[in-house]
């Protein structure tokens, strides 16, 4: 069977970017604590809306002052980052993280400038921390893993859906951001940075088409669960929707054909099999076409194909050495191709396969004699007569 397209979630892939980001922030915290905290030298690394610098904008998401701030951000990054990185790859994960971090910083700066606000941090309005970047990862996870469940650290058997938690957290953060901005309240928290990072994560996930992958996984899971309950109607609906998203997925088409046969919908199963084979042959994908042909021929013996399709499959079967199926396919293609040059060619080649590959003079004689009877003036008639003369006498 054709290999099923790999999900973007690669469980066995290494987690590089997540651990590198965690390590970088731990090292930065140690450096700040050891050398820059006492004399407030860390402010040169922070984002200062009153006197912003490009260096501060780039570096500030990696700087933390308090262990609790660092611990919370890194704990969330460790809990959700690895799965997302496996799902989208280290490079895209890092791009999403950094994009969310810097977009969050810009939003923080813009709000302070527009509303003339100041946050009560250790030194005036200087801002540090990776909360905006982590919020971006949470936003992307909400799109990519909408069905994810979280476990309580001390009670691992109890799980709950992550989506309501993230939605409530984002709404709460947005309300706090609006409230503190309207009333000029300083809480020492960059709510707008969190909101901006989360929005960047949601948007970035859409750009990366993670919502499509999530929907595909949901449909595949729903179909399998319905199949386990022998609810073939729901399975057909789910696999039909999945096939619309992955029309070239032979695995999905095969499952859908079987489900339709289980429902007694033989015409629907034949149509699906025919469309899949014809699309592959038209795309000139020989190996996959032959795999699909063998697969669906076993499920739908009365499979009907369009003119010229089975002839081409028969020729490919000759090339790969499957003489028996090639002969049957070429012979069957005569009925599908009608009174055409392709049908005459199919009969001649069927006789060739029967005699040269299968060593079956009776079937070779039958094919060539039928060719001369039905297409006496075809371009293959003389070759068929020569072939007949070379056959042993019929017993």
Buried (B, 14 or more C-beta within 10 A) or exposed (E): EBEEEEEBBEEEEEBBBBBEBBEEBEEBBEBBBEEBBEEEEBBEBBBBBEEBBEEBBBBBBBBBBEEEBBEBBBEBBBBBBBBBBBBBBBEBBBBBBBBBBBBBBBBBBEBBEEEEBEBEBBEBBBBBBBBBBBBBBBBBBBBBBBEBEBEEEEEEEEEEEBBEEBEEBBEEBBEBBEEBBEEEEEEEBBBBBBBBBBBBBBBBBEEBEBBBBBBBBBBBEBBBEBBEEEBBEBBBBBBBBBBEEBEBBBBBBBBBBBBBBBBEBEEBBBBBBBBBBBBBBEEEBBEBBBBBBBBBBEBBEEBBBBEBBBBBBBBBBBEEEBBEBBBBBBBBBBEBBEEBEBBBBBBBBBBBBBBEBBEBBEBBBBBBBBBBEEBEEBEBBEBBBEBBEEBEEEE
